Amino acid sequence: MSKAKSAPAGKSKTIKIYSWNVNGIRAIQNKGFMNWFGKTKGDIICLQETKAQSEQLEDSIKNIDGYLSYWFSAEKKGYSSVAVYTKLMPLNIKNGFDNYFFDIEGRVIFAEYEKFLLANVYFPNGGRGPERVKYKLDFYDELFFYLEKNYKGRKGIIVTGDFNTAHKEIDLARPKENTKTSGFLPEERQWIDRIINLGYVDIFRKFNDKPEQYTYWDQISRARDRNIGWRIDYFMVSEDLSEKIKKAEIHSKVMGSDHCPISIELIT
């Protein structure tokens, strides 16, 4: 593995950041993941729902030439978990936010760089009932309290990952039918409003206000074939950093998971 690099002092640089819920890193290895990875030429690549302990992975997936990789796994094997690959040397990497109740599920890696803090997050799914909806909302609270306390005002913040919530009716194909479904419950949607009111920008919507822009499709019903989807994967960027984002995209043609990758380009 070649050594990760820092940007030359005094020179602006465009950083490409990708985020993808891969629905199992070991499964997606056999579905063209490495080919996609090489083509992206991403500076930072964030994965969610890797469903693996680091020791279960082959060296070829952990040590990709030119990248450092960091893994945070749930205690329960084959569940949740996140990873970050980075060409740029981070100042600091932190797994979780020191709350065992949430950290046991391996849901967030904080990667701190000179000019920004990147949180790679796999937010809980509330689909198993009211207790999990509460867990999900409490997780939102805990995460953004942690960010506000430790980073807000000190440097720009990027929160990316699978938020497991569609914000507005434009963000899913069948809003009326899903008003009582976790992922589009009023209290979940209100939390996205709260994030925006805290000073974060749903950066994709800054560049694209069109409908039918989705990042997740149910596999069982073959919803992707008909584009019956949800936009539940985001880059939420603090307002002070948002003007430095020059592009935000959804890569809906990339296959291999029930989600597709999303990306931004950041000028630092």
N, C-alpha and C positions, 0 to 999 in steps of 0.2 A: 504494500500500500504506500503510495507516495504521500508525502507530508502535506497536511492542510495548510493553506496560506492565508495570510492577512493582506488586506488591500493596501497598496502603497499610500503613505501619508500624504494628504493634501490633494489627492486625485479622486474625482467622482467615479463611481463604479455602479454598473447596473447589476443587481443581484436578482437571479431568477429563483423563486421559491415555489415548490410544488407541495400539494397536500393530497393524500389519497387514503380512503378507507379501503384496504385491500381484502378484507374479509378472509384473513388467513394468509400469512406470508408464505407458509410452506405450500399451500394449495396454489397460490398464484405464481410460484416459481415455475410451475409446469404450464403456465398460460401466457408466456411471453413477457414476464415481468422484467427479466434482465435486458431483453431487447428494448423494451420501453425505457427503462432506466438509462441505458446508454444514449438513446436518442434525445432525451430531454435536455441533456447538458445542464441540468439544474445545479445551482450552487448549494441549495438546501432542499432536501426532500423529506417531508414529514409523512409518516404512515400511521394509520390508526387501525385498530382491531387486527393486530398482527397475530394474536392467539398463540403465542409461543413464548417459552422461556429461552433466554439467550443460549443456554447450553444445549438446547434441542436443535439449534440451527447449524447448518453447514458453514464452514469458514468462507466459502465463496459468496454467501449472502451477507455475512457480517463484515467482511473485509473487502470491500470493493475499491479497486485502485483509484486513488485520488481523493477518497472520502474517509473521514472519521465517522463512526457510527455509535449511537447511544441507544440503549434499550431499557424500557421500564415495563416489567411484566406483572400481571396480576398474580396473586398467590395461588389462585385456582388455575390449574393448567388448562390450556386450550381456550382461554377466556380473555376478552378485552385486550389490553396491552398496546403500547405505542413505541415508535422508534423514530429517530432523527438521523439522517445522513447529512453531512456537511463538508463542503470543500474549504470553508472558512473556519479558522480556528476560533472557537468560542472563548470568551473570557471565563465563563462559568456554565456548568450544566447542573441542573437540579431536578431530581425525580420527585414528583408530588409536592404537596405543600404542608408536610409535617402534621397531617391529620390522618391517623391510621384508618379511621372509619371510611375515608375516601381512597387513601393511598393503597389500600389492600387490593383494589381493583386495577391498579396500574394504568391510570387514565391521563396523566399529563407529564410532559417533559418541558422544563423551562430552559431555553438556550439563550444565554445573554451574550450579546456582541457589543462592540464599542458604541454603536449609535442606535441600537434597538434591542428590545427583548422580544423573543419569539416564544409563544406558548403553543405547543402542539398538543391538542386535546381530543380525547374521545369521550364526549359527554354521554352520560347514562341514557339508556332507553327506558321510557316510562311505560312500555307496553304490557308489562306484567301485572299492572294493577296500581291502585292508589298509593301504596307504600313506595313503589319505585318512582312514581311521579314526584312524590315528596322528596325522595332521595335525589332525584334529578335536579329539582329546584334548589334544594339545599346545596348541591354541588355547584350550581351556578353562583349562588351567594358566596360560598367559600372561595371559589376561584377568583371572582372579581374583587372581593374584599382583599384578598392576598395581593392582587395586582395593584389595586389602588394604594394599599399601604406601603408596598415595597418598591414600586417602579413608576407610578404615575407622576408626571412632572419632572422626573429625572431623565427619562429617555423615552423614545417612541416605543409603542407596544403593538405587536401583531399577535392576534389570537386566531389560530387556524385549526381546522379539523371538522369532524362530524358532530354538529350541534344537536342532531336528532330532533330538530324542530324546524318546520317551515314557517316563515315569519308572516307572510301575507297571502291572500288568495291567489295572487299571481305566481306564487312559489310552489304550487302543486296543481296537478291536473284536475282533481276532483275535490275542491274545497268544501262544497256543501255536504258531500257524503262523509266527510272526515272531521266534522266539528266536534265529535265526541271521541275521536281517536287520539291517543297519545302521539305527539308529534305535531298536532294542530289544535290542541286544547287552548282555550282562552288564556289560562294562567301561564302556559308555556310561551305562547305568542307575546304575552305581556312582558315576559322576561327579556325577550329580544328587544322590545321597546325600551326596557330599562337599560340594557347594555348600550343602546344608541344614545339614550339620554345621559349616560355617564360620559359620553364623548368619544364613542367609537363609530366608525363608518363601515357599513356593509359595502365593501369596496367594489364588489362586482356590480352592484346596482348603480354605482356612480358611472360606470361605462356602458351598461346594458340594461335598459328598462323594458325589454321585450318579454312576452309570456313564453311558456314552453321551454324554459331554460332550467333543466333539471340535472341533478347529480346522483340520484338514487332511483332505482326501479325494482319492484318486487320480482324475484326470480321465478317463483312458483307459477305465477300467472303470466309469465313471459311479457311483462308490462313494458319492457324496453323496446320490444318489437313495435309497439304502438305508441311509444313515448308517453305512457301513463306514469308519470314520475313525480318526484318531490325534489325541491332544492333545499337540502338540509346540511350541505357542506359549505363552509364560509371562510373568508378572510375578514375578520373584524379588526380594523386598523385605527389606532388612536388618531384623533383629528390633527394633531401636530405632525403626524407622519403621512397623512393621507394625500397631501399634495405632492409627495415624492413617489407615489405609485403611478407608473405610466401605462400600465396594462393590467387587466384582470380577465382571466379566461376560464371557461368550463370546457374540458376536453371530452366531450360526450361520445366520441368515436372510439375511445380507448376501452378495450374490453378486458375481462379477466375477473371482475368483481361485480357485485350488485351496485356499487358506486363507481363513479368515474373520477379521474383526477381534476383538480382545479389548480390555478397558478396565478401568481402576480409577478410583476417586474418592479423592483424598487431601486430608485436612484439614491445612493448614499454619498 
